[in-house]
């Protein structure tokens, strides 16, 4: 291979390597299995499913936080665009009282206690 060709190939390889070094892979929640929307929908039963059951099934949540003094957990279930989430509102006992799932991330959700009075 002529010297010029080697230099061009080397330069291309360096550029490709540099480009790959800066690319960021989609984060993955450890222990989160790939599941479809129907499986997720059937797995969360309002007023019955607990935080512990969800953690066993989907791994650690992507987010764990407070909204209006209520506890919200969420998992990213699909990273494609738009990303798909499973989010739950928990009561003081750690029981799911509202759920948001298989809806694009751009859709807003106002969680409310669907189990009040049960």
Buried (B, 14 or more C-beta within 10 A) or exposed (E): EEEEEEEEEEEEEEEEEEEEEEEEEEEEBEEBEEBEBEEBBEBBEBBEBBBEBBBEBBBEBBEEEEEEEBBBBBBBBBEEEEBBBBBBBBBEEBBBBBBBBBBEBEEEBEBEBBBEEE
